[in-house]
Protein backbone atom coordinates (compact mmCIF):
# COMPACT_ATOMS: atom_id res chain seq x y z
CA UNK A 1 0.00 0.00 0.00
CA UNK A 2 1.36 3.43 -0.93
CA UNK A 3 2.36 5.67 1.97
CA UNK A 4 -0.42 8.16 1.28
CA UNK A 5 -2.98 5.35 1.19
CA UNK A 6 -1.80 4.28 4.64
CA UNK A 7 -2.37 7.84 5.87
CA UNK A 8 -5.85 7.98 4.34
CA UNK A 9 -6.74 4.59 5.80
CA UNK A 10 -5.64 5.74 9.25
CA UNK A 11 -7.77 8.88 8.93
CA UNK A 12 -10.88 7.05 7.72
CA UNK A 13 -10.63 4.49 10.50
CA UNK A 14 -10.71 7.12 13.23
CA UNK A 15 -14.24 7.51 14.63
CA UNK A 16 -15.87 7.03 11.21
CA UNK A 17 -18.53 4.65 12.56
CA UNK A 18 -19.34 7.18 15.26
CA UNK A 19 -19.69 9.91 12.63
CA UNK A 20 -22.04 7.90 10.40
CA UNK A 21 -24.21 7.08 13.39
CA UNK A 22 -24.25 10.72 14.44
CA UNK A 23 -25.09 11.97 10.94
CA UNK A 24 -27.35 9.23 9.54
CA UNK A 25 -28.63 7.48 12.63
CA UNK A 26 -27.96 3.91 13.72
CA UNK A 27 -27.78 1.32 10.91
CA UNK A 28 -31.30 0.13 11.77
CA UNK A 29 -32.66 3.68 11.76
CA UNK A 30 -30.93 4.49 8.50
CA UNK A 31 -32.09 1.26 6.86
CA UNK A 32 -35.69 2.10 7.69
CA UNK A 33 -35.33 5.45 5.92
CA UNK A 34 -33.62 3.95 2.86
CA UNK A 35 -36.24 1.22 2.46
CA UNK A 36 -38.99 3.82 2.10
CA UNK A 37 -37.65 4.81 -1.34
CA UNK A 38 -34.30 3.23 -2.29
CA UNK A 39 -34.09 4.84 -5.72
CA UNK A 40 -34.53 8.33 -4.28
CA UNK A 41 -31.28 7.77 -2.33
CA UNK A 42 -29.43 7.87 -5.68
CA UNK A 43 -30.45 11.52 -6.10
CA UNK A 44 -29.06 12.99 -9.35
CA UNK A 45 -28.14 9.54 -10.63
CA UNK A 46 -31.50 7.79 -10.51
CA UNK A 47 -31.89 7.76 -14.31
CA UNK A 48 -28.80 5.55 -14.71
CA UNK A 49 -30.20 2.74 -12.59
CA UNK A 50 -33.39 1.48 -14.21
CA UNK A 51 -33.91 -2.29 -14.43
CA UNK A 52 -30.80 -3.28 -12.47
CA UNK A 53 -32.06 -6.60 -11.10
CA UNK A 54 -29.08 -8.99 -11.20
CA UNK A 55 -26.70 -6.35 -12.56
CA UNK A 56 -23.18 -6.46 -11.11
CA UNK A 57 -22.21 -3.05 -9.74
CA UNK A 58 -18.81 -2.03 -8.35
CA UNK A 59 -18.94 0.76 -5.78
CA UNK A 60 -15.31 1.83 -5.20
CA UNK A 61 -14.88 4.06 -2.14
CA UNK A 62 -18.42 3.08 -1.21
CA UNK A 63 -17.97 4.37 2.33
CA UNK A 64 -20.82 3.51 4.72
CA UNK A 65 -22.99 1.79 2.12
CA UNK A 66 -25.26 4.78 1.49
CA UNK A 67 -25.50 3.89 -2.22
CA UNK A 68 -24.71 0.17 -2.09
CA UNK A 69 -27.71 -0.63 0.11
CA UNK A 70 -30.29 1.20 -2.07
CA UNK A 71 -28.83 -0.50 -5.16
CA UNK A 72 -29.03 -3.90 -3.46
CA UNK A 73 -32.64 -3.23 -2.47
CA UNK A 74 -33.31 -2.55 -6.17
CA UNK A 75 -31.94 -6.00 -7.03
CA UNK A 76 -28.32 -5.30 -7.99
CA UNK A 77 -25.35 -7.46 -7.00
CA UNK A 78 -23.14 -4.83 -5.33
CA UNK A 79 -19.47 -5.01 -4.36
CA UNK A 80 -17.96 -2.17 -2.34
CA UNK A 81 -14.21 -1.54 -2.35
CA UNK A 82 -13.16 0.80 0.45
CA UNK A 83 -10.10 1.42 2.61
CA UNK A 84 -11.86 1.72 5.99
CA UNK A 85 -12.82 -1.08 8.38
CA UNK A 86 -15.07 1.35 10.24
CA UNK A 87 -16.94 2.18 7.05
CA UNK A 88 -17.37 -1.55 6.45
CA UNK A 89 -18.73 -2.11 9.94
CA UNK A 90 -21.47 0.48 9.44
CA UNK A 91 -22.24 -0.68 5.88
CA UNK A 92 -22.57 -4.35 6.80
CA UNK A 93 -24.83 -3.55 9.75
CA UNK A 94 -26.84 -1.32 7.43
CA UNK A 95 -27.18 -4.16 4.91
CA UNK A 96 -28.27 -6.58 7.63
CA UNK A 97 -30.85 -4.10 8.90
CA UNK A 98 -32.17 -3.64 5.34
CA UNK A 99 -32.27 -7.45 4.81
CA UNK A 100 -29.97 -7.39 1.78
CA UNK A 101 -26.55 -8.84 1.02
CA UNK A 102 -23.57 -6.91 -0.34
CA UNK A 103 -19.91 -7.76 -0.73
CA UNK A 104 -17.58 -5.36 1.05
CA UNK A 105 -13.85 -5.67 0.40
CA UNK A 106 -11.50 -3.54 2.51
CA UNK A 107 -8.54 -2.70 0.30
CA UNK A 108 -6.61 0.02 -1.47
CA UNK A 109 -8.54 0.50 -4.72
CA UNK A 110 -5.24 0.34 -6.62
CA UNK A 111 -5.01 -3.23 -5.31
CA UNK A 112 -8.36 -4.59 -6.48
CA UNK A 113 -7.85 -8.26 -7.40
CA UNK A 114 -7.90 -8.23 -11.20
CA UNK A 115 -7.66 -12.02 -11.35
CA UNK A 116 -11.15 -12.06 -9.87
CA UNK A 117 -12.64 -8.78 -11.08
CA UNK A 118 -11.15 -8.20 -14.54
CA UNK A 119 -14.07 -7.30 -16.90
CA UNK A 120 -16.46 -8.40 -14.14
CA UNK A 121 -18.85 -5.52 -13.48
CA UNK A 122 -21.65 -4.13 -15.61
CA UNK A 123 -21.40 -0.74 -13.88
CA UNK A 124 -18.84 1.09 -11.77
CA UNK A 125 -20.47 3.75 -9.61
CA UNK A 126 -18.39 6.29 -7.69
CA UNK A 127 -19.76 9.29 -5.84
CA UNK A 128 -19.34 11.51 -2.84
CA UNK A 129 -16.00 13.15 -3.56
CA UNK A 130 -13.22 10.56 -3.73
CA UNK A 131 -10.79 11.49 -6.50
CA UNK A 132 -8.63 13.70 -4.28
CA UNK A 133 -7.62 10.61 -2.27
CA UNK A 134 -5.79 9.18 -5.31
CA UNK A 135 -2.47 10.78 -6.23
CA UNK A 136 -2.35 9.10 -9.66
CA UNK A 137 -5.70 9.58 -11.33
CA UNK A 138 -4.55 7.87 -14.53
CA UNK A 139 -3.67 4.73 -12.60
CA UNK A 140 -7.05 4.82 -10.87
CA UNK A 141 -8.91 5.31 -14.17
CA UNK A 142 -7.06 2.30 -15.59
CA UNK A 143 -8.21 0.10 -12.70
CA UNK A 144 -11.81 1.18 -13.27
CA UNK A 145 -11.54 0.46 -16.99
CA UNK A 146 -10.19 -3.01 -16.24
CA UNK A 147 -12.95 -4.07 -13.84
CA UNK A 148 -15.80 -3.03 -16.16
CA UNK A 149 -17.10 -5.42 -18.82
CA UNK A 150 -16.95 -4.48 -22.50
CA UNK A 151 -19.89 -2.12 -23.13
CA UNK A 152 -20.11 -1.60 -19.37
CA UNK A 153 -20.88 1.77 -17.78
CA UNK A 154 -19.05 4.23 -15.56
CA UNK A 155 -20.99 6.69 -13.41
CA UNK A 156 -18.57 9.02 -11.65
CA UNK A 157 -19.75 11.91 -9.50
CA UNK A 158 -17.31 14.11 -7.61
CA UNK A 159 -16.74 17.56 -6.20
CA UNK A 160 -16.40 20.17 -8.92
CA UNK A 161 -12.78 21.37 -9.38
CA UNK A 162 -14.11 24.93 -9.08
CA UNK A 163 -13.60 24.39 -5.34
CA UNK A 164 -9.87 24.75 -5.95
CA UNK A 165 -10.35 28.48 -6.29
CA UNK A 166 -13.48 29.10 -4.20
CA UNK A 167 -13.96 27.32 -0.89
CA UNK A 168 -17.65 26.65 -0.32
CA UNK A 169 -19.19 24.80 2.60
CA UNK A 170 -18.16 21.31 3.67
CA UNK A 171 -16.99 20.18 0.24
CA UNK A 172 -14.64 23.11 -0.09
CA UNK A 173 -13.01 23.05 3.33
CA UNK A 174 -9.70 21.61 2.18
CA UNK A 175 -9.61 23.72 -0.99
CA UNK A 176 -8.11 26.57 0.99
CA UNK A 177 -4.72 24.86 0.96
CA UNK A 178 -4.36 25.45 -2.80
CA UNK A 179 -4.38 29.24 -2.25
CA UNK A 180 -6.82 29.78 -5.08
CA UNK A 181 -4.50 28.28 -7.71
CA UNK A 182 -6.71 26.23 -10.04
CA UNK A 183 -3.69 24.59 -11.70
CA UNK A 184 -1.93 23.72 -8.45
CA UNK A 185 -0.88 20.05 -8.51
CA UNK A 186 0.85 19.65 -5.16
CA UNK A 187 -0.07 17.05 -2.58
CA UNK A 188 -1.44 18.43 0.67
CA UNK A 189 -2.12 17.24 4.17
CA UNK A 190 -5.77 18.03 4.91
CA UNK A 191 -8.58 17.24 7.30
CA UNK A 192 -10.64 14.08 6.99
CA UNK A 193 -14.06 14.98 5.59
CA UNK A 194 -16.05 14.60 8.82
CA UNK A 195 -13.64 16.09 11.35
CA UNK A 196 -15.59 19.34 11.75
CA UNK A 197 -18.72 17.43 12.81
CA UNK A 198 -16.99 16.82 16.15
CA UNK A 199 -16.38 19.33 18.96
CA UNK A 200 -13.58 21.75 18.17
CA UNK A 201 -11.52 20.67 21.15
CA UNK A 202 -11.48 17.08 19.79
CA UNK A 203 -10.52 17.94 16.22
CA UNK A 204 -6.72 18.13 16.78
CA UNK A 205 -6.80 14.40 17.59
CA UNK A 206 -7.99 13.46 14.09
CA UNK A 207 -5.34 12.11 11.66
CA UNK A 208 -4.98 14.08 8.44
CA UNK A 209 -5.48 12.75 4.92
CA UNK A 210 -3.08 13.09 2.01
CA UNK A 211 -4.90 14.93 -0.79
CA UNK A 212 -4.31 15.80 -4.45
CA UNK A 213 -6.82 18.17 -6.06
CA UNK A 214 -7.37 17.84 -9.83
CA UNK A 215 -8.48 20.18 -12.59
CA UNK A 216 -11.46 19.27 -14.73
CA UNK A 217 -9.24 18.58 -17.74
CA UNK A 218 -7.03 16.23 -15.70
CA UNK A 219 -10.11 14.27 -14.66
CA UNK A 220 -11.69 14.13 -18.10
CA UNK A 221 -8.46 13.22 -19.89
CA UNK A 222 -7.62 10.46 -17.40
CA UNK A 223 -10.77 8.59 -18.37
CA UNK A 224 -10.70 9.45 -22.07
CA UNK A 225 -7.10 8.25 -22.34
CA UNK A 226 -7.99 4.88 -20.83
CA UNK A 227 -10.59 4.33 -23.55
CA UNK A 228 -13.82 5.42 -21.89
CA UNK A 229 -16.36 6.99 -24.23
CA UNK A 230 -17.97 9.89 -22.39
CA UNK A 231 -21.67 10.08 -23.22
CA UNK A 232 -22.73 12.76 -20.75
CA UNK A 233 -21.09 15.38 -18.56
CA UNK A 234 -23.38 17.18 -16.12
CA UNK A 235 -22.69 19.87 -13.53
CA UNK A 236 -24.74 20.26 -10.37
CA UNK A 237 -25.27 23.34 -8.17
CA UNK A 238 -23.49 23.75 -4.88
CA UNK A 239 -25.70 23.01 -1.90
CA UNK A 240 -24.75 26.21 -0.11
CA UNK A 241 -24.71 28.53 -3.13
CA UNK A 242 -26.72 27.21 -6.10
CA UNK A 243 -25.30 29.94 -8.33
CA UNK A 244 -21.96 28.10 -8.30
CA UNK A 245 -21.00 24.56 -9.38
CA UNK A 246 -20.68 22.07 -6.54
CA UNK A 247 -20.45 18.65 -8.17
CA UNK A 248 -20.28 17.01 -11.58
CA UNK A 249 -21.25 13.64 -13.03
CA UNK A 250 -19.54 11.76 -15.86
CA UNK A 251 -21.50 9.00 -17.58
CA UNK A 252 -19.26 6.92 -19.82
CA UNK A 253 -19.14 3.56 -21.60
CA UNK A 254 -16.28 1.12 -22.13
N, C-alpha and C positions, 0 to 999 in steps of 0.2 A: 504494500500500500504506500502511495506517495506520502511524503511528509505532510503536505497540506491536507490530504485526505484524513490523516491521523488527527490533525488539529480540528477539522470539521466534525469528525466522528466524536471526539471528546466534547465538543461544544453541544452537539445535538443529543448527547446522552446525559446532559446535566439538567435535571428537573423538567425534561420535556413532557413526560407523562403527567406531571403535576400541572404544567401549563395547559395541555389539552383538556384536562378535566376542569380546570378553572375557566377556560374559554368556551368549551363546547358542552360541558356537563360530563357526567360519568358515562362510560361506554353504553350502559343500558339506557340512560336518558337520551343520549345522542342517537342511538339506534332507533328509538321510538320516533324521534323527529324525522330521521331519514326515511323510514318506512312509510311515512305519510305520503311522500311524493319523491321517490328516488331520482327520477329524471330531472326534477327541478334543481337537485343538488349539483347538476352539471352546468348550470347557469348559462353562460354564453355559448357553451359547446353542445347543447342538447341536440342540435340538428345533425351532428355527426354520429349520433348513437341510436339510430333507428334500427330495429330488427337485429339485435345483437345476441340473441339467444344462441349459446354455444360458440360464440366468437372468442378467440384467444386474444386477450388484451394485456400488453405489458404496461406497467405503471411505474417507470423509474422515478426515484425520489418521491415515492407515493406517501411518505410521511405517516400520518395517523390513520390512513385508510378513508379519508373523507370523500374520495372519488372511487376508490376500489369497492367499497361496500355498496354504494348505489349501483355501480355497474354490475356487481354480482347479483344484486336483487333483480336487475333487469335481465338476468340470464347469462351474462358473460362469464368466461373462464379467465379470472384475473390473477396476474402474478405481479406482486410489488417487489421492486428492488430498492433498498434503502439502506443507509449507513448506520442507522440508529436502532439499538435494541429497545430503547424506551418508546420510540415510535411504533415498533413492532408490537410491544406489549399492549399499547392502547388499541392498535388496529385489530389485533387478533381477538381481544375482548369485545371490540365493537362488532366484529364479524359474528362471534358467538351469540351476542345479544340480538343481532339481526337475523339469526338462524341461516347464515350463508357460510360457504367455505371460500377462502382465498388462499393462495400461496404467498408467503412473505419471506423473501430471501434477504438476509442482512449481509450486505457486501458493498464494496466500492464498485460503482457502476462501470468503471473501466475494466473490472474483473469479472463481469458477467460470463458465465460458462458457455462459451460458444459451441462446445461439443454438444451441449444439450439444447441450446436456444438459437442456433444458427438458422435463419429463415423460418422461425417457429411461430411468430405472432402475426395475427391479421392486422392489428393496430398497436401502435405505441402512443401512449397518451401521457403527456408531461404538462404540469401546470403548477402555479403557485409561486413562481419565482425561484428557479433552481440553477440557471446557467452560470451565475456568478460563483458557484461553488466548484466549477471545473476550470482549471487553468489552461487547458488545451481543448478548445471547443471543437476543433477539427477531429481530434481523437474521439471525443464524445459523439459527434455526429456519425463517425464511422461505425461505432458500436451500435448505434440505433439503426443504421442502415443494414447492418449484418443480422440483427435479430428479427427484422421484419420480413415477411414472405414477399416474393415477387407479386407486384400489384397491391401490396399492403399499404396501409395508411399511417401517416404521422400527423398527430395533432399536438402541437407545441404552443403553450401559452406561457408568457413570461412577463416580467416587468418591462415596461418600455424604456429603452436606453435614454430617453429624454431626461430620466432621473439623474443622469450623470451631470447635468448642468443645472437642474432645479430640484431641490430636495423637497418632496411633498409627502407628508404623512408618514405612516409606518413604512411603506415600501421604499421611501426615499431616505430613510434615516442614515444609512451608510454611504449614500451618495456624496455626502459632504467631504469625504476624504479625497475625492478627485479634484477638489478646488475649482469646480465648474469647467474643467477641461474635458470636452466631449471625447477627444481622441486619446485621452490618457489610457495607457495600457499597463500600468504598474499593478503589482499585487499588493493588497492592503490587508492589514489586520483590522477586523471590524466586529461589531457586536452580533451575537446570534439573534435571529429574527424576533424572538419573544422575550428578550431580556427586560425590555422596558414595561412589560406587564407585571413585573415584580416590584416590590418596594425599593425605592432608590438606595436605601442603605444596604440592600442585598445584592445590587447589581454588580459591584466590583468583584464579587466572587465568581461570576460567570466566565467561563473560558471564551476567548475570542475565536472567530472563524477566520480563515484565510480566503480572501475574496478577489476576484478579477472581474471587472465590469467591462462589458463589450459594447461596441457600437452596433447599430442596426445592420450596417453592411457586413461586419464581421460575422454576425449571426446568420444572415441570409446566405452569404457566400459559403459558410461552412457546410450548410446542408445542400446547396446547389452543387458544390464541388464533389460531394460524395455520390451524387447521382439522383437525389430527390427531385421530383418534378413538383414545383410549388403551384398549387391550383388556386389557393386563396391566401391573401394576407389582409387581416383585419386589425384595426386599432380600436381600443376601448377607452372610454373616459376614465380619468382618475376619480376615485371615490370621494376624495376631499375637495377636488376642484374639477368639475366636469368639463371645464373649458380647455383642460390640458390632457394630453395622453397619459394613461396610467399603465395600460397593459397592451399586449398585442397577441394575436393568434396566427400561427402558420398552419395551414392545412396542405399536406403534400402527399404524393404517391411515390412508391418505389418502382 
